[in-house]
Amino acid sequence: MKPGVKKSLEAIVSPENFSDQLIDLVSYSSDATSRRHRPEAAVWVTDADQVADVLAFCNRERIPVTARGAGTSLAGLSVPVRGGLVMDLCRMNRIVDICIEDRVAVVQPGVVYADLEKALAPHGFFFPPDPASGSVATIGGNVATNAGGMKGAKYGVTKDYVLGLEVVLADGRKVKTGSRCMKSSSGFDLTRLFVGSEGLLGVITEIILKINPRPRHTGTVRAAFDSLASAGQAVSRIMRSGIIPSVLEIIDRNTLIAINQNTDLRLPEAAAILLAEADGFTQEETNAQLEQIIAIFKENHASEVRMAKGPEEAEALWLARKSAGGVLFRLNIALEVEDLAVPLSKVAEALEFISDLAEKYRLRIPTVGHAGDGNLHPGISYDPNDREEVNRVRMAAEELMTKVTELGGTLTGEHGIGLTKAPFMPLEHDDVSLEIMRGLKNYFDPNDILNPGKMGL
Ligand SMILES: Cc1cc2nc3c(=O)[nH]c(=O)nc-3n(C[C@H](O)[C@H](O)[C@H](O)COP(=O)(O)OP(=O)(O)OC[C@H]3O[C@@H](n4cnc5c(N)ncnc54)[C@H](O)[C@@H]3O)c2cc1C
């Protein structure tokens, strides 16, 4: 980085909040994928004015800026592929306001999801999206990716809770969108435009969130199925039965085998298991839902059904799902986590396709997913040093994405497009949609400094 540029950035953020040290540049060159590209420098910003001054300067100097929360993206979103500057927002981590009367929380972008949950708990409220990375990922990152989680089927995803934003645009101007109101039909919905925009349209510096009262009771049940078709049928029957489970997760046989090989959980190595949680404000309400779920499991030929008798047993059942992520990352040197979503009626077909694909390309593709909202995570494990295998992974991923769009699905249910899904954008979006997206990017960021090289735009 040129000495003059370094001096100007240090003048804005102070020298201790600027780094061009190799150790920092290497840390900021990757996210949770295997993609890597080193930035030239990093800044830690502490308020919106600094964000504005840094962006205005970088815009004049045409320096790429990649906003960064915890760097846990699973799609290469936070990898600074064009170099330039990484802007770390983790120090903007103040919970500005929790107002139960208005049912809102106002936070800075660097607040960690779990810290907001801790702050809301004494009030009996929660922020439902619940990404599995919640112990480290930031709310700014959640908003920029439209993150979801296990509670998506009943409670929706991040976009369903963002009421308003403060955003700094590429030229340094600040814009406030939305309000603290529970509803609004006022003008174009700029808030929704920024949610899921992956740091390509502006840097989010404050977020107004709707929060929910936390249900007082939960219950958990697990069922094993000897065929993917039966498991898929059970999902479909539950989702049209009139109840909506707070969680409905699927784990396929490949994942169950991998978990058994790496833990002492001794799970049934069935074609798939489904894990369901029901919640309610009374025990009766919760039990009534669980009974209905169990009946549907049995009608659909579940070979084993286990209901947790209390919180400890429930925790033991959930360990299977919670251990899956860590276990899959240990299967091989690299893991490409896909994030497709399909209509609920197509879950079984998608699972069977993935299983056939693994056989066709001689790959291990264990799959877990949020069956209740059709969001599946096939994890393709491979050795990046084996060129022939890498080629098979590429072909399998392309075939999978093509099939997903044929099923009326989407490339990504919650992780975003970033780098890994960018080549597939034309499969899902028609030419006019892509032209509008490019036009928006050009309007907000004519010099293409904000997280350039992403989303295929
Ligand atoms: C083990 C594991 C489990 C995961 N589980 C889930 C899950 O259940 N659900 C889910 O949705 N995701 C999950 N993820 C993916 C990831 O945690 C989410 O995408 C998360 O929302 C990213 O937050 P972050 O703070 O790490 O953001 P980063 O990775 O730092 O950034 C992500 C994107 O947001 C942009 N960004 C960050 N902050 C801002 C800001 N203030 N303004 C503008 N743009 C910004 C970045 O430029 C980048 O494009 C998981 C990841 C891992 C490693």
The ligand as an SDF file (V2000), in Angstrom:
LIG
                    3D

 53 58  0  0  0  0  0  0  0  0999 V2000
  -19.6450  -23.6840   11.5230 C   0  0  0  0  0  0  0  0  0  0  0  0
  -20.4850  -22.7040   10.7410 C   0  0  0  0  0  0  0  0  0  0  0  0
  -21.8640  -22.7830   10.8350 C   0  0  0  0  0  0  0  0  0  0  0  0
  -22.6630  -21.8920   10.1030 C   0  0  0  0  0  0  0  0  0  0  0  0
  -24.0120  -21.9700   10.2310 N   0  0  0  0  0  0  0  0  0  0  0  0
  -24.7940  -21.1000    9.5760 C   0  0  0  0  0  0  0  0  0  0  0  0
  -26.2170  -21.1660    9.7090 C   0  0  0  0  0  0  0  0  0  0  0  0
  -26.7690  -21.9840   10.4390 O   0  0  0  0  0  0  0  0  0  0  0  0
  -26.9500  -20.2600    9.0160 N   0  0  0  0  0  0  0  0  0  0  0  0
  -26.3740  -19.3120    8.2240 C   0  0  0  0  0  0  0  0  0  0  0  0
  -27.0940  -18.5140    7.6320 O   0  0  0  0  0  0  0  0  0  0  0  0
  -25.0360  -19.2480    8.0660 N   0  0  0  0  0  0  0  0  0  0  0  0
  -24.2380  -20.0920    8.7280 C   0  0  0  0  0  0  0  0  0  0  0  0
  -22.8760  -20.0250    8.5820 N   0  0  0  0  0  0  0  0  0  0  0  0
  -22.2910  -19.0060    7.6790 C   0  0  0  0  0  0  0  0  0  0  0  0
  -21.9640  -17.6460    8.3700 C   0  0  0  0  0  0  0  0  0  0  0  0
  -21.7600  -17.8190    9.7540 O   0  0  0  0  0  0  0  0  0  0  0  0
  -23.0680  -16.6290    8.1090 C   0  0  0  0  0  0  0  0  0  0  0  0
  -23.0770  -16.3010    6.7430 O   0  0  0  0  0  0  0  0  0  0  0  0
  -22.9400  -15.3240    8.9420 C   0  0  0  0  0  0  0  0  0  0  0  0
  -24.0970  -14.5540    8.7390 O   0  0  0  0  0  0  0  0  0  0  0  0
  -21.7030  -14.5130    8.5960 C   0  0  0  0  0  0  0  0  0  0  0  0
  -21.4730  -13.5820    9.6370 O   0  0  0  0  0  0  0  0  0  0  0  0
  -20.0100  -12.9800    9.8520 P   0  0  0  0  0  0  0  0  0  0  0  0
  -20.0770  -11.9790   10.9430 O   0  0  0  0  0  0  0  0  0  0  0  0
  -19.0270  -14.0500   10.0200 O   0  0  0  0  0  0  0  0  0  0  0  0
  -19.8120  -12.2340    8.4610 O   0  0  0  0  0  0  0  0  0  0  0  0
  -18.5460  -12.2710    7.4650 P   0  0  0  0  0  0  0  0  0  0  0  0
  -18.2420  -13.6400    7.0450 O   0  0  0  0  0  0  0  0  0  0  0  0
  -17.4490  -11.4490    8.0440 O   0  0  0  0  0  0  0  0  0  0  0  0
  -19.1640  -11.4640    6.2300 O   0  0  0  0  0  0  0  0  0  0  0  0
  -20.1560  -12.0350    5.4400 C   0  0  0  0  0  0  0  0  0  0  0  0
  -20.5820  -11.0480    4.3710 C   0  0  0  0  0  0  0  0  0  0  0  0
  -21.2220   -9.9460    4.9790 O   0  0  0  0  0  0  0  0  0  0  0  0
  -20.5670   -8.7360    4.6280 C   0  0  0  0  0  0  0  0  0  0  0  0
  -20.6260   -7.8820    5.8220 N   0  0  0  0  0  0  0  0  0  0  0  0
  -20.2550   -8.1880    7.0800 C   0  0  0  0  0  0  0  0  0  0  0  0
  -20.5180   -7.1510    7.8930 N   0  0  0  0  0  0  0  0  0  0  0  0
  -21.0710   -6.1750    7.1320 C   0  0  0  0  0  0  0  0  0  0  0  0
  -21.5620   -4.8610    7.3840 C   0  0  0  0  0  0  0  0  0  0  0  0
  -21.5580   -4.3270    8.5940 N   0  0  0  0  0  0  0  0  0  0  0  0
  -22.0350   -4.1310    6.3470 N   0  0  0  0  0  0  0  0  0  0  0  0
  -22.0800   -4.6610    5.1040 C   0  0  0  0  0  0  0  0  0  0  0  0
  -21.6300   -5.8910    4.8010 N   0  0  0  0  0  0  0  0  0  0  0  0
  -21.1390   -6.6260    5.8060 C   0  0  0  0  0  0  0  0  0  0  0  0
  -19.1740   -9.1220    4.2200 C   0  0  0  0  0  0  0  0  0  0  0  0
  -18.5930   -8.1930    3.3190 O   0  0  0  0  0  0  0  0  0  0  0  0
  -19.4320  -10.4560    3.5490 C   0  0  0  0  0  0  0  0  0  0  0  0
  -19.8750  -10.2560    2.2370 O   0  0  0  0  0  0  0  0  0  0  0  0
  -22.0480  -20.9030    9.2820 C   0  0  0  0  0  0  0  0  0  0  0  0
  -20.6590  -20.8210    9.2150 C   0  0  0  0  0  0  0  0  0  0  0  0
  -19.8800  -21.7170    9.9200 C   0  0  0  0  0  0  0  0  0  0  0  0
  -18.3910  -21.5940    9.8150 C   0  0  0  0  0  0  0  0  0  0  0  0
  1  2  1  0
  2  3  1  0
  2 52  2  0
  3  4  2  0
  4  5  1  0
  4 50  1  0
  5  6  2  0
  6  7  1  0
  6 13  1  0
  7  8  2  0
  7  9  1  0
  9 10  1  0
 10 11  2  0
 10 12  1  0
 12 13  2  0
 13 14  1  0
 14 15  1  0
 14 50  1  0
 15 16  1  0
 16 17  1  0
 16 18  1  0
 18 19  1  0
 18 20  1  0
 20 21  1  0
 20 22  1  0
 22 23  1  0
 23 24  1  0
 24 25  2  0
 24 26  1  0
 24 27  1  0
 27 28  1  0
 28 29  2  0
 28 30  1  0
 28 31  1  0
 31 32  1  0
 32 33  1  0
 33 34  1  0
 33 48  1  0
 34 35  1  0
 35 36  1  0
 35 46  1  0
 36 37  1  0
 36 45  1  0
 37 38  2  0
 38 39  1  0
 39 40  1  0
 39 45  2  0
 40 41  1  0
 40 42  2  0
 42 43  1  0
 43 44  2  0
 44 45  1  0
 46 47  1  0
 46 48  1  0
 48 49  1  0
 50 51  2  0
 51 52  1  0
 52 53  1  0
M  END
$$$$
